[in-house]
Amino acid sequence: MSIQQENIAKLVDRRAKAVLGGGEKRIEAQHAKGKKTARERIALLLDEGSFEEFDMFVQHRCTNFGMEKQHFDGDGVVTGCGTVNGRPVYVFAQDFTVTGGSLSKTMSEKICKVMDMAVKNGAPCVGLNDSGGARIQEGIDALAGYGEIFERNILSSGVIPQISGIFGPCAGGAVYSPALTDFTLMVKDTSYMFLTGPAVVKSVTGEEVSQEDLGGASVHASKSGVAHFAAENEEEGIATIRELLSYLPQNNLEEAPVKPTSDPYNRVDDSLNEIVPDNPNKAYDMYRVIRSIVDDGAFLEVHRNFARNIIVGFAHMNGRSVGVVANQPSILAGALDINASRKASRFVRFCDAFNIPLVTLVDVPGFLCGTRQEYGAIITNGAKLLYAYGEATVPKVTVTLRKSYGGAHIVMSCKQLRGDINYAWPSAEIAVMGADGAVNVLYSKEIKSDPERADEIFAEKKKEYEELFSNPYQAARYGYIDDVIEPRNTRFRVIRALEFLASKKQELPAKKHDNLPL
Ligand code: HXC
């Protein structure tokens, strides 16, 4: 064998060892937990054969606690780039088979390298997390590594899409990197996120709770809102990340890719003319409206199980990516509360940062009231959504289907918040409040002073109020909405509005940054 042949054989051998990470036994243990390895996850995420790996031979530099005797090529994370549906994506996947995927300083350097390359090349960065947190043997050096990653998450925010998949433990301060990214996806039963685990919780507060109930996918996808997606298994989770990427541009200077469709842009749906019940207190399902107006009925919902009184997600309309925000009248009558405001404002800001037009479907009776909401700062949280819509410069098309009352009317992308095209269905009621509430405020003295005619006065005044305000025509008269449209034409009218708005240019005043009500 020549020296060159020997060198190549050594390389092949070293690569073969490196791809095994912590070794076959640990890979088996990983599989036994129902989890995939870092490399298996990357293979599922990227287009076949597109993975270009970096830093396969990086090793940690720690010499504490016998670490100098434990070296693995790659050191607990697999990093590189590849393509998803033909478009470049940078990726890191923590390898639990090497010291539990715990973060060493060198591992953070590998992660930071791909994060920097993602920004430099204007491509999304996807992190697949499965780690025991800071590598204990490295002390402050491991913490510094987290700091380096967090700073890059912050600087990349609004420049490239950042997506975090949680495929195993994610504890301590490590949870803050996913929290700083745009979307977090968790896998049911095998992933969890918390600041401290059940044992520490018990010793500090006495509370007994399982890992799943403390920080499992269901908890974060429905109660805290920390996770935007909860997948049944890893395959589904990675497929969701691929699907999500298909709606997004590569960076903040580009448009999302156009997805050709055979769904006619001028398709009408007669059933929409019948969807709003005659009784204004009866609910209907907003998903039916969304699926009816978007291309091929395809809708990627974000935060499906969190704050279900508002719906947010991505769709295509005549091939263009749009962000849909819609009140859901069948949950809490579609009222806005703290969580709905947080959920929608984050989504609106993401869409605005990445040039994705907003389509808003309104049926909102107002903000939810009461001490729980007030003590939880519904004022500040509601203001977030107000702020998000008001600062957004992407095309904004709004359709009011039914109720649009009070502050919630203003918040939901009204004309005065620089809504571009605002349509209303004939069933729209755009007013300060509903008829019952208004009559009670305006005529309570009159009603109380004449108990015999109380019902009569109430009915009379209600009718007067309804004729004046429970329709879209007062708003249309003032130009606050641009047109009253037949529901069945909604798809066509929204698409046409978006086509005309495609060249929209709007700037914000120069500033260091805004001070939105956090
Ligand atoms: C070094 C670690 C490690 C860590 C796990 N390992 N976590 N090594 N530093 N943080 C090692 C284990 O010693 C073991 O090595 C291997 O990884 C697999 O771990 P197991 O415990 O056998 O696996 P499992 O039973 O599945 O439990 C996984 C686990 C548990 C729940 C993650 O390992 C654990 O609780 N780890 C510590 C979590 C933690 O408290 N991390 C620090 C959080 S604070 P061997 O050689 O035996 O296979 C933090 C600060 C960040 O991260 C601050 C940012 C600002």
Residues whose N, C-alpha, C, O or C-beta is under 5 A from the ligand:
A	BS01	HXC	T99 G100 S102 S131 G132 G133 A134 R135 I136 Y146 P169 A171 G172 G173 A174
